[in-house]
Amino acid sequence: MIDVLAQSQADRMRLAASSLQSISPYLNPAHVLSPPRDWLEALVHGEFSWEYFRLRYKNLLWKRFRDEPHRFFHLLDASEGARKLHLTCHCLTTVCHRELARDFLESLRDHKAYADWRMAQSLPWMAPSFVSSHATLTQF
């Protein structure tokens, strides 16, 4: 299960650090789900509409997924079964990219590429680059 929380809410709940993923471009700009800082600032200052930001962010996530699918698959693995993954950030707007990130991750869960990756992870003889070269990634 993937949950989304404001960082302040996560701090109050005292959740296990292992289940938290900060996707704030201010705290964790290298995170695969973190948008560019200037995009959020443009949203806050009214230079981007939410719809424009949403479309750019989704396109960015698809590009990152094509480049490094394993980073997304590891996040999905962290939320399998009874495990919870909490995506946090410090957004100052009424809408937040956390929900978009969660929806994007959940959309990947049912794709064949993720199933293939999980199978490859369970077989010790499979090469680590199995998924990055696997043809199913081009089917998105």
GILIN-V438825 format. One record per residue. N is the residue number from 1. RES is the residue in one small letter. PHI is phi in degrees with one decimal (999 if undefined). Layout:
n: <N & N>
res: <RES & RES>
phi: <PHI & PHI>
//
This chain:
n: <1 & 2 & 3 & 4 & 5 & 6 & 7 & 8 & 9 & 10 & 11 & 12 & 13 & 14 & 15 & 16 & 17 & 18 & 19 & 20 & 21 & 22 & 23 & 24 & 25 & 26 & 27 & 28 & 29 & 30 & 31 & 32 & 33 & 34 & 35 & 36 & 37 & 38 & 39 & 40 & 41 & 42 & 43 & 44 & 45 & 46 & 47 & 48 & 49 & 50 & 51 & 52 & 53 & 54 & 55 & 56 & 57 & 58 & 59 & 60 & 61 & 62 & 63 & 64 & 65 & 66 & 67 & 68 & 69 & 70 & 71 & 72 & 73 & 74 & 75 & 76 & 77 & 78 & 79 & 80 & 81 & 82 & 83 & 84 & 85 & 86 & 87 & 88 & 89 & 90 & 91 & 92 & 93 & 94 & 95 & 96 & 97 & 98 & 99 & 100 & 101 & 102 & 103 & 104 & 105 & 106 & 107 & 108 & 109 & 110 & 111 & 112 & 113 & 114 & 115 & 116 & 117 & 118 & 119 & 120 & 121 & 122 & 123 & 124 & 125 & 126 & 127 & 128 & 129 & 130 & 131 & 132 & 133 & 134 & 135 & 136 & 137 & 138 & 139 & 140>
res: <m & i & d & v & l & a & q & s & q & a & d & r & m & r & l & a & a & s & s & l & q & s & i & s & p & y & l & n & p & a & h & v & l & s & p & p & r & d & w & l & e & a & l & v & h & g & e & f & s & w & e & y & f & r & l & r & y & k & n & l & l & w & k & r & f & r & d & e & p & h & r & f & f & h & l & l & d & a & s & e & g & a & r & k & l & h & l & t & c & h & c & l & t & t & v & c & h & r & e & l & a & r & d & f & l & e & s & l & r & d & h & k & a & y & a & d & w & r & m & a & q & s & l & p & w & m & a & p & s & f & v & s & s & h & a & t & l & t & q & f>
phi: <999 & -113.5 & -114.7 & -119.7 & -143.5 & -69.2 & -57.8 & -62.8 & -66.8 & -62.4 & -61.7 & -66.0 & -79.6 & 51.1 & -75.1 & -62.8 & -58.1 & -66.0 & -98.0 & -98.2 & -132.1 & -78.6 & -110.9 & -79.4 & -69.3 & -84.9 & -95.6 & -143.7 & -63.9 & -85.2 & -64.9 & -61.6 & -97.2 & -81.6 & -78.1 & -61.2 & -57.2 & -66.5 & -67.4 & -66.9 & -64.5 & -64.6 & -66.7 & -62.2 & -87.5 & 79.4 & -79.4 & -117.6 & -79.6 & -60.5 & -62.3 & -64.0 & -59.2 & -57.6 & -65.7 & -63.6 & -64.7 & -62.0 & -63.7 & -62.6 & -62.2 & -62.9 & -63.0 & -62.7 & -63.3 & -61.9 & -77.3 & -142.6 & -60.2 & -61.1 & -65.3 & -72.5 & -65.9 & -63.2 & -65.3 & -62.9 & -59.5 & -69.0 & -119.2 & -78.9 & 60.7 & -82.9 & -74.6 & -113.5 & -116.2 & -110.4 & -92.4 & -126.6 & -164.7 & -114.4 & -53.0 & -103.7 & -105.4 & -73.0 & -110.4 & -141.9 & -71.0 & -57.1 & -64.6 & -64.1 & -63.8 & -60.7 & -62.7 & -63.9 & -59.5 & -63.4 & -67.0 & -80.5 & -58.2 & -93.8 & -78.0 & -58.1 & -59.1 & -68.9 & -61.1 & -63.6 & -63.8 & -62.5 & -64.2 & -62.3 & -67.0 & -85.0 & -109.2 & -63.4 & -86.7 & -75.0 & -70.0 & -59.6 & -88.7 & -49.0 & -72.9 & -63.8 & -104.6 & -75.4 & -65.2 & -63.9 & -66.2 & -82.5 & -87.5 & -79.9>
//
